[in-house]
Each structure stands twice: as C-alpha cells, then as structure tokens.
Amino acid sequence: MEQKIKNYLGIAGTVGIIIVAIAGWRYVGAYADSLQPGAYRSFSVSGEGKSVAIPDIATFNFGVITEGGKDIASLQTQNTDKTNKAIGYLKAQDVDEKDIKTSGYNVEPRYQYSSCSYISSRSDTACPPPTIVGYTITQSVTVKVRDLEKAGDILAGVVNNGANNVSQLNFTLDDPESAKTAARIEGFNKAMAKAKEIAKEGGFRLGRLVTVNIGDNSSPVYYGMGGYAADSYAKTASVPSPIIEVGSQDVKVTVSLTYEIK
C-alpha cells in the first residue's frame, strides 16, 4: 500500500511539473506575441523629402574600335597606340589617374558567310562554313571628370586623340550624403506632421514610434547625348566641343513611419 501511495505521488508530481511547464510556455508565448507589431493597434504614414543639388562630377565612356585583317598583333598595336594617346591627353588635362579606368577589352572575329541559295535542297552538298576574314578590337575606358568646365573640351579631345566612340555621359554628386540628409529630414517631418494630423482627426493619441523605413529615390542626371561615333568627324581637322549643361539633380527620400495608437 505504501509503495502504491509513493507511485501515485510520483505520478502526480510529474503531472504537476508538466502543467507548470505548459503554463509557463503559454505565458512566454503570449508575452512574446504582445511584443509583435500585430498585437497592438498601429498605423503607418509616409512623407517624401526632396533636395535639389548641383552635380559636381561628370562620367563618360570612350572607346577605340579597330578593324582589320587577320594580323591580330598589328591590330592590337594600333588599338593600344590610339587608346594610350587618348589617355595621355586626359592626364595632360589634369584628369587624375585614379579617375581613368579600363572597363572593357574585346577581340572579336569577323566572318564571311557563303551564299548557299544556289545549292538545291535535294543536293548532298553542304553549305561551306563561314570563314574568318579579320578581327575587330574594342577597348573601352571609363572617365571621371571633376572639373565640369572642362567636360565639353575633354569629350572632344579624346576623339581628336584616337577615340572613335563616346557614350554614357552622366552627372552625379561626389558626396550625395548632405543632400540625402536634407531630403531625409524633410521627409521625416512631413510624415510626422501627417501622423499628428491623422491622430487629431481620428480622435486618438500617438503612441510610441514602432518602425522607421527610409527609401532613396535619387538618380543620376543623364546628358541628352547617349553616345556618338567619331567617324563622321574624320574629314574635319578637329572635333568641336559640345556645350554641356549640367542642370540639377533631385535627391528624393521617402520616409515611412509606423506609430502605435493610444
């Protein structure tokens, strides 16, 4: 009998421990859920801030395209000489070496395809494969110009010194953080003012600020010239300098705020 009582007590103790553990687990789970955003009433607002800045850096790509026969070494020499001449011009214009970057170097074969229209579809004669008649070498360089007053002259200068393709001219900010900060402050103030107005109209008080999300909507300013080949200037003594209008850049930041409702 005494042994049975001990067994019953042991079972009862085990059951009690399990019950306490389950209760504790449920309490912890309920407390954790109470900390989740969905456990309280909340609402979100957003505001966009804008800062107008003047770009202070121009970037563009130039390329040297060389076409010829099958003598790749000779083509490479021609291409390299022209590219080095253009790079030398840039350095003479006080463009820093760190702002000149080789961005591409391609050697591509050029094929001649046979006309097989004379071969009957019933003929067993196969159309001959294409043959390599020469190669095209393209070297591309990305340039960053910090003195915008020289941008137009430099664009023309690289063409006068060997480049036969110029493209992807755009203007950016060297240090966009100050403009982003001003836009972010404006966006935050607009979102906060909107939240206060909604709370007043809805007859409730703002609780704690739960989340803040910031989105950057700024983008570089692209010049109207998407690119041009310099072959059209071959008959002129020099390429005229294009007039470069830098314009302005809108730096936009969207700030989203989530408040607890009291």
Secondary structure, DSSP 8 states (H G I E B T S, - for coil): -HHHHHHHHHHHHHHHHHHHHHHHHHHHHHHHHHTSGGGS-EEEEEEEEEEEE---EEEEEEEEEEEESS-HHHHHHHHHHHHHHHHHHHHHTT--GGGEEEEEEEEEEEEE----TTS-TT--------EEEEEEEEEEEEEEES-GGGHHHHHHHHHHTT--EEEEEEEE-S-THHHHHHHHHHHHHHHHHHHHHHHHHHT--EEEEEEEEEEE----EE-S--EEEGGGGTTSSS----------EEEEEEEEEEEEE-
